Amino acid sequence: MRQRSLYKFIIFSFFLLLFTGCRKEEIGFIHNYRVEVVLSPGGVGDQGYNDNILRGVQEAAVRYGFTLAVHIPEEKEQGIQIYNDWLNAPLDDDCERSLFVFSGGEYEYLLQGLSLPKDARKDVLMFETEKAVDGIYTFFVGCYAASYLAGATSVLDNNGEEQKALVIAANPHDKQVKRAVEGYRDGYLAAGGNGCDVHYLSQEPDGGYRMQDEAYRYCMEQQGNYMYYFAVAGGSNKGMYRFSRETYNFAVGMDDDMGFLSSFISMSVVKHMDWVIINLIGDLLNNKKIPYHQVFTYESGYEEMVFSKEVTEDWFLDISHIKNRIVEIEQRYEEANQ
């Protein structure tokens, strides 16, 4: 019932966006193009990464005018059935292009042995995977550099007193979680922090993303031990944000600008997934030649560290010696972790 209600809400919000005064000649409607998107199970409503993806596909549909279908499976295993239904369904003669989108790295395991469309009008796109697969468009957006800058910025002028940071992470298996954790930790230590501890909410490969109560409780147990708190755990991040809001502890937001959730969230690591989606879907539907696999790092502009509203760089120590080298720092990290 919850899944059905959420699906209805998404479809309603999409049509609400679609009829907001845009004229056809302004946005270039493509009525004979279709896009199907499988979202992460339980991801919508995280006020971060997954909501950013949903916003991106909705805006792309408004901008380009294609027919959009959104699927929210209860379990990731349902994703392959949804894909096979699309794969085996014949396209209408007037349909010029059909794009199927796997919108999360949890579907990466499907890449091995995934049957490809025989109809040349069909294409497949998968988000957030490092794997290059012939015939499937794949990409990932890094976050090491933005996390590194957030970690470095979190080191305060504390009159020489010891200061440490705590990272709440979903699990040790997710490569993008790993990037953010190691980026923040490396930046924090490089800027003079005395230590950065990491607590994993789960040891399961897909675990830790819907445990906001556990994240909240753990932060409460650690109150007073750390100068800054940072969460990289999907929907569980909200537990840390609540902790920051209630206890007035400094925190760093993740995936989007989270400053509105607590006045003590001074900065956020932002992944502009909506920008990537809009640009990539536009390129594919307009038959532009793009690589089958793309890696977007700090130079792309799709990852950045942003200060919260009314917070300025002047509030913090000067880390220009780090910012000036951040592209090189991230490049060395990516090369070492290939």
C-alpha positions as CSV (number, residue, x, y, z in Angstrom):
1,M,0.0,0.0,0.0
2,R,2.8,2.4,0.9
3,Q,4.5,1.7,-2.4
4,R,1.3,2.3,-4.4
5,S,0.7,5.6,-2.6
6,L,4.2,6.7,-3.2
7,Y,3.9,5.8,-6.9
8,K,0.7,7.8,-7.2
9,F,2.4,10.8,-5.5
10,I,5.3,10.7,-8.0
11,I,3.0,10.5,-11.0
12,F,0.9,13.3,-9.6
13,S,3.9,15.5,-9.0
14,F,5.2,14.8,-12.4
15,F,2.1,15.9,-14.1
16,L,2.0,19.0,-11.9
17,L,5.4,19.9,-13.2
18,L,4.3,19.1,-16.8
19,F,1.5,21.6,-16.8
20,T,3.2,24.7,-15.3
21,G,2.9,27.0,-18.2
22,C,5.6,25.7,-20.6
23,R,4.8,26.1,-24.2
24,K,5.8,23.4,-26.7
25,E,8.0,25.6,-28.7
26,E,9.9,26.7,-25.6
27,I,11.0,23.2,-24.4
28,G,11.1,21.1,-27.6
29,F,8.6,18.3,-26.9
30,I,9.5,14.9,-28.2
31,H,6.2,13.0,-28.0
32,N,7.5,9.8,-29.6
33,Y,10.4,9.2,-27.1
34,R,9.9,7.2,-23.9
35,V,11.9,6.8,-20.7
36,E,11.4,4.2,-18.0
37,V,13.2,4.7,-14.7
38,V,13.7,2.2,-11.9
39,L,14.4,4.0,-8.6
40,S,16.2,2.6,-5.6
41,P,14.0,0.6,-3.2
42,G,13.0,2.8,-0.3
43,G,15.2,5.7,-1.5
44,V,12.6,8.3,-2.4
45,G,12.0,10.7,0.5
46,D,15.6,10.8,1.7
47,Q,15.7,14.5,1.0
48,G,19.0,13.9,-0.7
49,Y,20.5,11.6,-3.4
50,N,17.3,9.8,-4.5
51,D,15.1,12.8,-4.3
52,N,17.6,14.6,-6.5
53,I,17.4,11.8,-9.1
54,L,13.6,12.0,-9.1
55,R,13.8,15.8,-9.5
56,G,16.2,15.3,-12.4
57,V,14.1,12.9,-14.4
58,Q,11.0,14.9,-13.8
59,E,12.7,18.1,-15.0
60,A,14.1,16.2,-18.0
61,A,10.6,15.0,-18.9
62,V,9.3,18.6,-18.8
63,R,12.3,20.0,-20.7
64,Y,12.3,17.3,-23.5
65,G,8.7,16.3,-23.5
66,F,9.1,12.5,-23.5
67,T,6.7,10.0,-21.9
68,L,8.0,9.0,-18.5
69,A,7.3,5.9,-16.4
70,V,8.7,5.7,-12.9
71,H,9.0,2.4,-11.0
72,I,9.7,2.0,-7.3
73,P,10.4,-1.6,-6.4
74,E,10.2,-2.8,-2.9
75,E,13.3,-4.9,-3.4
76,K,16.2,-4.4,-5.9
77,E,15.6,-7.9,-7.3
78,Q,12.3,-6.7,-8.8
79,G,14.4,-4.4,-11.0
80,I,15.3,-7.2,-13.4
81,Q,11.7,-8.2,-13.9
82,I,10.8,-4.6,-14.6
83,Y,13.7,-4.5,-17.1
84,N,12.7,-7.7,-18.8
85,D,9.1,-6.5,-19.2
86,W,10.5,-3.4,-21.0
87,L,13.0,-5.5,-23.0
88,N,10.4,-7.9,-24.3
89,A,7.6,-5.4,-24.9
90,P,7.5,-4.4,-28.6
91,L,7.6,-0.6,-29.4
92,D,4.9,1.1,-31.3
93,D,5.9,1.9,-34.9
94,D,5.8,5.7,-34.1
95,C,8.2,5.4,-31.1
96,E,11.6,6.6,-32.2
97,R,13.5,5.9,-29.0
98,S,13.0,4.1,-25.7
99,L,15.5,4.5,-22.8
100,F,15.6,2.3,-19.7
101,V,17.3,3.8,-16.7
102,F,18.7,1.9,-13.6
103,S,19.0,4.8,-11.2
104,G,21.4,3.4,-8.5
105,G,24.6,1.5,-8.0
106,E,22.7,-1.3,-6.2
107,Y,21.7,-2.6,-9.7
108,E,25.3,-2.9,-10.7
109,Y,25.2,-6.7,-10.1
110,L,22.8,-7.0,-13.0
111,L,25.3,-5.9,-15.5
112,Q,26.9,-9.3,-15.8
113,G,24.7,-11.3,-18.1
114,L,22.2,-8.6,-18.7
115,S,20.4,-9.2,-22.0
116,L,20.6,-6.3,-24.4
117,P,17.8,-5.0,-26.5
118,K,17.6,-6.3,-30.1
119,D,15.6,-3.3,-31.2
120,A,18.1,-0.5,-32.2
121,R,15.6,2.1,-30.8
122,K,16.1,0.9,-27.3
123,D,19.0,1.9,-25.0
124,V,20.0,1.2,-21.4
125,L,21.5,3.7,-18.9
126,M,22.8,2.8,-15.4
127,F,23.9,5.3,-12.8
128,E,26.8,5.1,-10.4
129,T,28.8,2.2,-11.6
130,E,32.5,2.0,-12.4
131,K,32.0,-0.9,-14.8
132,A,32.2,-0.3,-18.5
133,V,29.9,-2.7,-20.3
134,D,29.6,-2.9,-24.1
135,G,26.2,-1.7,-25.3
136,I,25.1,-0.1,-21.9
137,Y,25.6,3.6,-21.0
138,T,27.1,3.8,-17.6
139,F,28.6,6.6,-15.4
140,F,29.5,7.6,-11.9
141,V,29.8,10.9,-10.2
142,G,32.7,11.1,-7.8
143,C,32.6,12.7,-4.4
144,Y,36.1,12.3,-3.0
145,A,37.2,15.9,-3.8
146,A,34.1,17.6,-2.4
147,S,34.3,15.4,0.7
148,Y,38.0,16.1,1.1
149,L,37.2,19.9,1.0
150,A,34.5,19.4,3.5
151,G,36.8,17.5,5.8
152,A,39.5,20.1,5.5
153,T,37.0,22.9,6.2
154,S,35.8,21.2,9.3
155,V,39.0,21.7,11.1
156,L,38.5,24.8,13.3
157,D,40.8,27.3,15.1
158,N,40.4,25.6,18.4
159,N,43.3,27.2,20.3
160,G,45.5,24.1,20.0
161,E,42.9,21.8,21.6
162,E,42.4,18.3,20.2
163,Q,39.6,18.0,17.8
164,K,38.2,14.9,16.1
165,A,35.4,14.2,13.6
166,L,32.9,11.3,13.3
167,V,31.6,9.8,10.1
168,I,28.4,7.7,10.2
169,A,28.5,5.4,7.1
170,A,25.9,3.0,5.7
171,N,28.3,0.0,5.1
172,P,31.9,-0.6,4.1
173,H,30.9,-2.2,0.7
174,D,29.4,0.7,-1.3
175,K,32.2,2.3,-3.3
176,Q,30.6,5.7,-3.4
177,V,30.2,5.6,0.4
178,K,33.9,4.6,0.6
179,R,34.8,7.6,-1.6
180,A,33.0,10.1,0.7
181,V,34.3,8.5,3.9
182,E,37.9,8.4,2.8
183,G,37.7,11.9,1.2
184,Y,36.3,13.5,4.4
185,R,38.8,11.6,6.6
186,D,41.8,12.4,4.4
187,G,40.8,16.1,4.1
188,Y,40.2,16.4,7.9
189,L,43.6,14.9,8.7
190,A,45.4,16.9,6.0
191,A,44.1,20.2,7.4
192,G,45.3,19.3,10.9
193,G,42.5,17.4,12.6
194,N,43.6,15.0,15.3
195,G,41.5,12.1,14.3
196,C,38.4,10.9,12.3
197,D,36.5,7.9,13.4
198,V,34.1,5.9,11.2
199,H,31.0,4.0,12.4
200,Y,29.2,1.7,10.0
201,L,25.5,1.2,10.6
202,S,25.6,-2.2,8.9
203,Q,28.0,-4.7,7.6
204,E,25.6,-5.9,4.9
205,P,26.3,-4.8,1.3
206,D,22.9,-3.1,0.9
207,G,22.5,-2.2,4.6
208,G,22.5,1.0,6.6
209,Y,20.5,3.3,4.3
210,R,17.2,3.2,6.3
211,M,18.4,3.3,9.9
212,Q,18.0,6.9,10.9
213,D,17.0,6.0,14.5
214,E,20.2,4.0,14.9
215,A,22.2,6.9,13.5
216,Y,20.5,9.3,15.8
217,R,21.1,7.1,18.9
218,Y,24.8,6.5,18.0
219,C,25.4,10.3,17.6
220,M,23.7,10.9,21.0
221,E,25.9,8.3,22.6
222,Q,29.0,10.1,21.2
223,Q,27.9,13.6,22.0
224,G,30.8,15.7,23.3
225,N,33.5,13.4,21.7
226,Y,33.7,15.1,18.3
227,M,33.8,18.6,16.9
228,Y,32.1,17.7,13.6
229,Y,29.7,14.9,12.4
230,F,29.3,13.7,8.9
231,A,26.8,11.0,7.6
232,V,27.1,9.1,4.4
233,A,24.2,6.7,4.7
234,G,21.3,7.7,2.5
235,G,18.0,8.1,4.4
236,S,19.8,7.3,7.7
237,N,21.5,10.7,7.3
238,K,18.4,12.3,8.7
239,G,19.2,10.8,12.1
240,M,22.4,12.7,12.2
241,Y,20.7,15.9,11.0
242,R,18.2,15.6,13.8
243,F,21.0,15.1,16.3
244,S,22.7,18.3,15.1
245,R,19.5,20.2,15.2
246,E,18.6,19.1,18.8
247,T,22.1,19.3,20.4
248,Y,23.6,22.2,18.5
249,N,26.5,20.1,17.2
250,F,28.4,21.0,14.0
251,A,27.5,18.7,11.0
252,V,28.1,18.4,7.3
253,G,25.3,17.6,4.9
254,M,25.5,15.0,2.1
255,D,24.2,14.8,-1.5
256,D,22.4,18.1,-1.5
257,D,22.5,21.4,0.5
258,M,21.2,20.3,3.8
259,G,21.6,23.6,5.7
260,F,17.8,24.0,6.0
261,L,17.7,21.0,8.3
262,S,19.9,22.4,11.0
263,S,21.5,25.8,11.6
264,F,24.6,23.9,12.7
265,I,25.0,22.3,9.3
266,S,27.6,24.7,8.0
267,M,28.4,23.0,4.7
268,S,27.3,20.1,2.4
269,V,28.9,17.7,0.0
270,V,26.7,18.0,-3.1
271,K,26.3,15.6,-6.0
272,H,24.3,17.3,-8.7
273,M,22.6,14.1,-10.0
274,D,19.8,16.1,-11.4
275,W,22.2,18.1,-13.7
276,V,23.8,14.8,-14.9
277,I,20.5,13.2,-15.6
278,I,19.1,16.1,-17.5
279,N,22.3,16.4,-19.7
280,L,22.7,12.7,-20.3
281,I,19.1,12.0,-21.2
282,G,19.1,15.0,-23.4
283,D,22.2,13.8,-25.2
284,L,20.9,10.3,-25.7
285,L,17.5,11.3,-26.9
286,N,19.0,13.8,-29.3
287,N,21.3,11.1,-30.7
288,K,24.5,12.8,-29.7
289,K,27.6,10.6,-29.7
290,I,28.7,10.1,-26.1
291,P,31.0,7.5,-24.5
292,Y,29.4,4.3,-23.2
293,H,31.2,4.9,-19.9
294,Q,31.9,8.3,-18.2
295,V,33.6,9.3,-15.0
296,F,32.6,12.7,-13.6
297,T,34.9,14.1,-11.0
298,Y,35.5,17.6,-9.5
299,E,36.4,19.2,-12.8
300,S,33.0,18.3,-14.2
301,G,31.2,20.6,-11.8
302,Y,28.8,17.7,-10.8
303,E,30.4,17.4,-7.4
304,E,31.1,20.3,-5.1
305,M,31.2,21.4,-1.5
306,V,28.8,24.3,-0.8
307,F,28.4,26.5,2.3
308,S,25.0,26.7,3.9
309,K,22.9,29.9,3.6
310,E,24.5,32.9,5.5
311,V,27.7,30.8,6.1
312,T,30.8,32.2,4.4
313,E,34.3,30.9,3.7
314,D,35.7,33.6,6.0
315,W,34.3,31.7,9.0
316,F,36.9,29.0,8.6
317,L,40.6,28.5,8.4
318,D,42.3,29.2,5.1
319,I,42.6,26.0,3.1
320,S,43.6,27.5,-0.2
321,H,46.7,25.4,-0.3
322,I,44.4,22.4,-0.4
323,K,41.7,23.8,-2.7
324,N,44.4,24.8,-5.3
325,R,45.5,21.1,-5.5
326,I,42.1,19.4,-5.1
327,V,41.9,18.2,-8.7
328,E,45.4,16.6,-8.4
329,I,44.5,15.1,-5.0
330,E,41.4,13.5,-6.4
331,Q,43.2,12.2,-9.5
332,R,45.8,10.5,-7.4
333,Y,43.1,8.9,-5.3
334,E,41.2,7.6,-8.3
335,E,44.3,6.2,-9.9
336,A,45.3,4.5,-6.7
337,N,41.9,2.9,-6.3
338,Q,41.2,1.6,-9.8
